[in-house]
Amino acid sequence: MSINQIVTPLDSAVLETKEQYKVYFKIVTHAFEELVNCIKERKICSPLEANFVAQYCELLTYSLEAFRIKYLYDEDEKMRIDLTESGFPNYLEFRYLYNDLELKKDHISKLPKTAELKAEFLETLLKNKRPIADRRLQQAASIIYYTSVQPEFIFKKFVQGKILHTVGGEEGEYIVSWSFYDVTHNRPYICFMYFEIEKGKLEEHKQRIYEVLEETADRNMDLDMMAYAIDKKLPKIAPKKFKKIDLGPLHSVFAKDELVVTHAVLKAISAKTLDLSAFALSLKIDETSSTGNFAEGSFFSKQYLQVWSPTKVNTYLLAPHRVIQVFYDNIPEALHLLTKEPFEIPPLKLT
């Protein structure tokens, strides 16, 4: 089957063929790579934030490569793409991946020895002049999957970043980042909290800060709600600013949502106006900052909490030049709602 013959009906959420896997993983990997470059070049985030974004995207692309190896020759199991406003793998795929690696010794014990498989491949290809059987290719891919993929580099449901000193300290003396894969939206999010220590030293509070973030902010929610909940549970620190980056949706031939941007891409691909590799990536950044504080509780249990400014929302769209042209021709009103004009990124070449 050629690349141009790939069919992805809207009611299907499963990648069925090797060609679909190859195209899908190329699109998603390329999108994350260009997202990192765009955030740095366009100064969408501060240099420190951009470095954190790059690190979290590296975990995501590493996980995607693990998916590619896992499913490429597997005739029994198929990877599922989320049906909602996502375009990314369903969260359960990440969970299955991590579970696989926890049991990798058991899985490896059931596979042929690597040396035996290499010898068989050489004999089949060079001596017998025959193609390798799909079942043996699947076993070879499984060996690579279980022996090369490292659990510590897999993007988990919650990924904690380290606490660092800020540069300049205008928004707070410290910054901490974290990322999560929201199980409802099936999209990755990256968050930042700028804060100061009111009582004691950082080392005294570090572990508690990490615990509160994972307990309280491991899923998507309104930013003011997140800020209040974290502030309430950390009485000895003073949060000064929160930022939440929503990575997605990814609009491509594999997307299944009802978004205007997605349908513009699908319609143009169907009409051969755009290539199969065409895509766009939405990006939304919410920010809120402290404007003061107020006292809550009785005289003996009084706690000072921050007053948060109305959440500032910035929306962006990243896409290759030809895709942006299609958007201006067909959905200009959607582009007018963006904070800035769409950011042009290099197109993906499949061949």
C-alpha positions as CSV (number, residue, x, y, z in Angstrom):
1,M,0.0,0.0,0.0
2,S,1.4,3.4,-0.9
3,I,1.3,6.4,1.5
4,N,-1.4,8.1,-0.6
5,Q,-3.7,5.1,-0.2
6,I,-4.0,5.4,3.6
7,V,-7.6,5.7,4.7
8,T,-8.5,7.0,8.2
9,P,-12.3,7.0,8.6
10,L,-13.6,9.4,11.2
11,D,-15.2,6.6,13.2
12,S,-11.9,4.7,13.5
13,A,-9.5,5.3,16.3
14,V,-7.1,2.5,15.6
15,L,-3.9,2.5,13.4
16,E,-4.3,-0.6,11.3
17,T,-1.3,-0.7,8.9
18,K,2.5,-0.3,9.0
19,E,2.1,2.7,6.6
20,Q,-0.3,4.4,9.0
21,Y,2.1,3.9,11.9
22,K,5.0,5.4,10.0
23,V,3.1,8.5,8.9
24,Y,1.5,9.1,12.3
25,F,4.8,8.9,14.2
26,K,6.6,11.1,11.7
27,I,3.8,13.7,12.0
28,V,3.7,13.8,15.9
29,T,7.5,13.7,16.3
30,H,8.0,16.5,13.8
31,A,5.3,18.5,15.5
32,F,7.0,18.3,18.9
33,E,10.4,19.1,17.5
34,E,9.1,22.2,15.7
35,L,7.1,23.2,18.8
36,V,10.3,23.4,20.8
37,N,12.0,25.4,18.1
38,C,9.1,27.8,17.8
39,I,8.8,28.5,21.5
40,K,12.4,29.4,21.7
41,E,12.6,31.5,18.5
42,R,9.3,33.3,19.0
43,K,10.0,33.9,22.7
44,I,6.6,32.5,23.6
45,C,8.1,31.5,26.9
46,S,11.1,32.7,28.9
47,P,14.4,30.9,28.1
48,L,14.2,28.9,31.4
49,E,10.6,27.8,30.6
50,A,11.6,26.9,27.1
51,N,14.3,24.6,28.4
52,F,11.8,22.8,30.6
53,V,9.4,22.5,27.6
54,A,12.2,21.0,25.5
55,Q,13.0,18.4,28.2
56,Y,9.3,17.3,28.6
57,C,8.9,17.1,24.8
58,E,12.0,14.9,24.7
59,L,10.2,12.5,27.1
60,L,7.2,12.5,24.8
61,T,9.1,11.9,21.6
62,Y,11.1,9.1,23.3
63,S,7.8,7.5,24.3
64,L,6.5,7.8,20.8
65,E,9.5,6.1,19.4
66,A,8.9,3.3,21.9
67,F,5.3,3.0,20.6
68,R,6.6,2.9,17.0
69,I,8.9,-0.1,17.8
70,K,6.2,-1.8,19.9
71,Y,3.4,-1.7,17.3
72,L,5.2,-1.7,13.9
73,Y,5.1,-5.5,13.4
74,D,2.4,-6.4,15.9
75,E,-0.5,-8.0,14.1
76,D,-2.5,-8.6,17.2
77,E,-2.4,-5.3,19.1
78,K,-3.1,-1.9,17.5
79,M,-2.4,1.5,18.9
80,R,-5.4,3.8,19.6
81,I,-5.6,7.5,18.9
82,D,-7.8,9.5,21.1
83,L,-11.2,10.3,19.7
84,T,-11.7,13.7,21.5
85,E,-9.9,17.0,20.9
86,S,-6.4,15.5,21.1
87,G,-4.8,13.8,18.0
88,F,-2.4,12.1,20.4
89,P,-2.2,8.5,21.7
90,N,-4.7,7.6,24.3
91,Y,-3.3,7.9,27.8
92,L,-3.8,4.1,28.4
93,E,-1.1,3.5,25.8
94,F,1.5,5.2,28.1
95,R,0.2,3.2,31.0
96,Y,0.5,-0.1,29.0
97,L,4.0,0.9,27.9
98,Y,5.2,1.4,31.5
99,N,3.6,-1.8,32.6
100,D,5.3,-3.7,29.7
101,L,8.7,-2.5,30.9
102,E,8.0,-3.5,34.5
103,L,7.5,-7.1,33.3
104,K,10.2,-7.0,30.6
105,K,12.1,-9.9,32.1
106,D,9.1,-12.2,31.7
107,H,8.5,-11.0,28.1
108,I,12.1,-11.4,27.1
109,S,12.2,-15.0,28.5
110,K,9.5,-15.9,26.0
111,L,11.3,-14.6,23.0
112,P,14.1,-16.3,20.8
113,K,17.7,-15.6,21.6
114,T,19.1,-12.6,19.8
115,A,22.0,-14.5,18.3
116,E,19.7,-17.3,17.0
117,L,17.4,-14.8,15.4
118,K,20.3,-12.9,13.7
119,A,21.6,-16.2,12.3
120,E,18.2,-17.2,11.0
121,F,17.7,-13.7,9.3
122,L,21.1,-14.0,7.6
123,E,20.4,-17.5,6.3
124,T,16.9,-16.5,5.1
125,L,18.0,-13.4,3.3
126,L,21.4,-14.3,1.9
127,K,21.2,-18.1,1.5
128,N,17.6,-18.8,0.8
129,K,16.8,-15.4,-0.8
130,R,13.4,-15.2,1.0
131,P,11.8,-12.4,2.9
132,I,11.7,-12.6,6.7
133,A,8.3,-13.9,8.1
134,D,6.2,-11.2,9.8
135,R,6.1,-13.2,13.0
136,R,9.9,-13.2,13.2
137,L,10.0,-9.5,12.5
138,Q,7.6,-8.9,15.3
139,Q,9.8,-11.0,17.6
140,A,12.8,-9.0,16.6
141,A,11.0,-5.7,17.2
142,S,9.9,-7.0,20.6
143,I,13.5,-7.8,21.5
144,I,14.5,-4.2,20.6
145,Y,11.5,-2.8,22.5
146,Y,12.1,-4.7,25.7
147,T,15.9,-4.3,25.8
148,S,16.4,-0.7,24.6
149,V,13.5,1.3,26.0
150,Q,14.3,2.8,29.4
151,P,11.5,3.3,31.9
152,E,13.0,6.4,33.3
153,F,12.6,8.2,30.0
154,I,8.9,7.3,29.4
155,F,6.4,10.2,29.8
156,K,4.3,9.2,32.8
157,K,0.9,10.5,33.9
158,F,2.8,13.0,36.1
159,V,6.4,14.2,35.6
160,Q,8.0,16.3,38.3
161,G,10.6,18.9,37.4
162,K,13.2,20.3,39.8
163,I,13.0,23.5,41.8
164,L,15.4,26.1,40.5
165,H,16.4,29.7,41.3
166,T,14.9,32.2,38.9
167,V,16.9,34.6,36.8
168,G,16.4,38.0,38.3
169,G,13.7,37.0,40.7
170,E,11.1,39.5,39.5
171,E,8.3,36.9,39.6
172,G,9.5,35.0,42.5
173,E,12.8,33.6,43.9
174,Y,12.1,30.0,42.8
175,I,10.5,28.2,39.9
176,V,9.2,24.7,39.8
177,S,7.8,22.9,36.7
178,W,5.8,19.8,36.3
179,S,4.0,18.0,33.4
180,F,1.0,15.6,33.2
181,Y,-0.9,13.7,30.5
182,D,-4.5,14.6,31.2
183,V,-6.6,11.4,31.1
184,T,-9.8,13.3,30.1
185,H,-8.4,15.3,27.2
186,N,-5.6,12.9,26.4
187,R,-3.1,15.7,25.9
188,P,0.1,16.7,27.6
189,Y,0.2,19.9,29.7
190,I,3.3,21.7,31.2
191,C,2.9,23.9,34.3
192,F,5.1,26.4,36.1
193,M,4.9,27.9,39.6
194,Y,7.0,30.9,40.6
195,F,7.2,31.3,44.4
196,E,9.0,32.6,47.5
197,I,9.7,31.0,50.8
198,E,8.0,32.8,53.7
199,K,9.3,30.6,56.6
200,G,12.4,28.5,56.8
201,K,14.6,27.3,53.9
202,L,13.8,25.6,50.6
203,E,15.2,22.2,51.7
204,E,12.6,22.1,54.5
205,H,9.7,22.5,52.1
206,K,10.9,20.8,48.9
207,Q,9.4,17.4,49.5
208,R,6.1,18.8,50.6
209,I,6.0,21.0,47.5
210,Y,6.5,18.0,45.2
211,E,3.8,16.0,47.1
212,V,1.2,18.9,46.8
213,L,1.8,19.3,43.1
214,E,1.3,15.7,42.4
215,E,-1.8,15.4,44.7
216,T,-3.4,18.6,43.5
217,A,-2.2,19.5,40.0
218,D,-2.0,16.2,38.1
219,R,-4.9,17.0,35.8
220,N,-6.3,19.8,33.8
221,M,-8.4,22.4,35.6
222,D,-9.0,26.2,35.6
223,L,-5.7,27.9,36.5
224,D,-7.2,30.0,39.3
225,M,-8.6,26.8,40.9
226,M,-5.2,25.2,40.7
227,A,-3.5,28.2,42.1
228,Y,-5.8,28.5,45.1
229,A,-5.6,24.7,45.9
230,I,-1.8,24.7,45.8
231,D,-1.6,27.9,47.8
232,K,-4.0,26.6,50.4
233,K,-1.9,23.4,51.0
234,L,1.5,25.2,51.2
235,P,1.1,27.8,54.0
236,K,4.8,28.5,54.4
237,I,5.5,29.4,50.8
238,A,4.0,32.3,48.7
239,P,3.2,31.4,45.1
240,K,3.6,34.5,42.9
241,K,2.7,33.3,39.4
242,F,1.3,30.2,37.6
243,K,1.5,29.3,34.0
244,K,-0.1,26.3,32.2
245,I,0.8,25.3,28.7
246,D,-1.7,23.1,26.8
247,L,0.1,21.2,24.0
248,G,-2.6,20.4,21.4
249,P,-4.8,19.4,19.9
250,L,-2.8,18.1,16.9
251,H,-4.8,18.6,13.7
252,S,-3.9,15.9,11.1
253,V,-5.3,13.2,8.9
254,F,-5.5,11.0,12.0
255,A,-7.5,13.4,14.2
256,K,-11.1,12.5,15.0
257,D,-12.5,15.7,16.6
258,E,-15.1,18.2,15.5
259,L,-12.8,21.3,15.6
260,V,-12.9,23.8,12.8
261,V,-9.2,23.6,12.2
262,T,-9.1,19.8,12.1
263,H,-11.9,19.7,9.5
264,A,-10.2,22.3,7.4
265,V,-7.1,20.0,7.3
266,L,-9.1,16.9,6.6
267,K,-11.2,18.6,3.8
268,A,-8.1,19.9,2.1
269,I,-6.3,16.5,2.3
270,S,-9.4,14.9,0.8
271,A,-9.5,17.4,-2.0
272,K,-5.7,16.8,-2.6
273,T,-5.1,20.5,-1.8
274,L,-2.8,19.4,1.0
275,D,-0.5,16.4,1.2
276,L,-1.2,13.6,3.7
277,S,1.6,14.9,5.9
278,A,-0.2,18.3,6.4
279,F,-0.9,19.2,10.0
280,A,-1.3,22.0,12.5
281,L,-0.7,22.2,16.2
282,S,-2.7,24.3,18.6
283,L,-1.1,25.8,21.7
284,K,-2.8,27.5,24.6
285,I,-1.0,29.3,27.5
286,D,-2.9,30.4,30.6
287,E,-1.2,32.7,33.2
288,T,-2.2,34.2,36.5
289,S,-0.2,36.3,39.0
290,S,-0.6,37.3,42.6
291,T,-1.9,40.9,43.1
292,G,-1.9,40.7,46.9
293,N,-3.1,38.5,49.7
294,F,-6.0,38.1,52.2
295,A,-6.4,36.4,55.5
296,E,-8.5,33.3,55.8
297,G,-9.5,31.4,59.0
298,S,-9.8,32.3,62.7
299,F,-7.4,34.2,64.8
300,F,-5.6,31.0,65.9
301,S,-5.5,29.4,62.5
302,K,-5.2,32.3,60.2
303,Q,-3.5,31.8,56.8
304,Y,-2.7,34.4,54.2
305,L,-3.6,33.4,50.7
306,Q,-2.8,35.1,47.4
307,V,-5.3,37.1,45.4
308,W,-5.0,36.0,41.8
309,S,-5.4,38.2,38.7
310,P,-7.9,37.2,36.0
311,T,-6.4,34.4,34.0
312,K,-4.7,35.7,30.8
313,V,-5.2,33.3,27.9
314,N,-3.0,33.3,24.8
315,T,-3.7,31.0,21.9
316,Y,-1.4,30.1,19.1
317,L,-1.3,27.9,16.0
318,L,1.7,26.3,14.4
319,A,1.6,25.0,10.8
320,P,3.5,24.8,7.5
321,H,3.1,27.7,5.0
322,R,0.7,25.8,2.7
323,V,-1.5,24.8,5.5
324,I,-1.7,28.4,6.8
325,Q,-2.8,29.5,3.3
326,V,-5.6,26.9,3.3
327,F,-6.8,28.3,6.7
328,Y,-6.8,31.9,5.5
329,D,-8.8,30.8,2.4
330,N,-11.3,28.7,4.3
331,I,-11.5,29.6,8.0
332,P,-10.1,33.1,8.4
333,E,-12.5,33.8,11.3
334,A,-10.8,31.1,13.4
335,L,-7.4,32.7,12.8
336,H,-8.7,36.1,14.0
337,L,-9.3,34.6,17.4
338,L,-5.6,33.7,17.9
339,T,-3.4,35.9,20.0
340,K,-1.0,36.2,17.1
341,E,-1.0,35.2,13.4
342,P,-0.2,31.5,12.9
343,F,3.5,30.7,13.3
344,E,5.0,29.1,10.2
345,I,7.0,26.0,10.7
346,P,8.8,23.7,8.1
347,P,6.6,21.2,6.4
348,L,7.1,17.4,6.9
349,K,8.4,15.4,4.0
350,L,7.4,11.8,4.1
351,T,9.7,10.6,1.4
